[in-house]
């Protein structure tokens, strides 16, 4: 019986070590794969609501020009900047509105935080309604993918809903760069 226990223990240690191999070349290794984990007190509905509210209040303020640099993950920000540069070079239009207000123009924009879901040590989803205009009848439903980097949550993707389906800005940007 003792031999069987030792063999099972050795087999499980071997199996675990085989699954801890480094990622394949070409795969993105983010901070989450390097062990950066959100502390438990930052993995709450209340904290994420406060963080997202801070982001949107800042983005809607008069200093909103630097909200992307301040609140997007470096990877998502760089991806967006590459698409903007490609737009300038080609004249093709992939980014045609401000993703904070979900519009090209705005007047007294507002948002309503709805909920956070799938909160984990590295990623979370946040849902909110956004209005670009104070008299806008129907708000835009927005889903944010948040990624924990360093010491807080940052936006790693913005998805807007259109005809019942969510459309990922990250995916649109990646496809634009592949063209």
HELIX and SHEET records of a PDB file:
HELIX    1   1 UNK A    2  UNK A   18  1                                  17    
HELIX    2   2 UNK A   31  UNK A   34  5                                   4    
HELIX    3   3 UNK A   40  UNK A   42  5                                   3    
HELIX    4   4 UNK A   45  UNK A   59  1                                  15    
HELIX    5   5 UNK A   64  UNK A   66  5                                   3    
HELIX    6   6 UNK A   67  UNK A   71  1                                   5    
HELIX    7   7 UNK A   74  UNK A   90  1                                  17    
HELIX    8   8 UNK A  169  UNK A  178  1                                  10    
SHEET    1   A 5 UNK A 110  UNK A 117  0                                        
SHEET    2   A 5 UNK A 123  UNK A 131 -1                                        
SHEET    3   A 5 UNK A 140  UNK A 149 -1                                        
SHEET    4   A 5 UNK A 152  UNK A 162 -1                                        
SHEET    5   A 5 UNK A 165  UNK A 168 -1                                        
END                                                                             
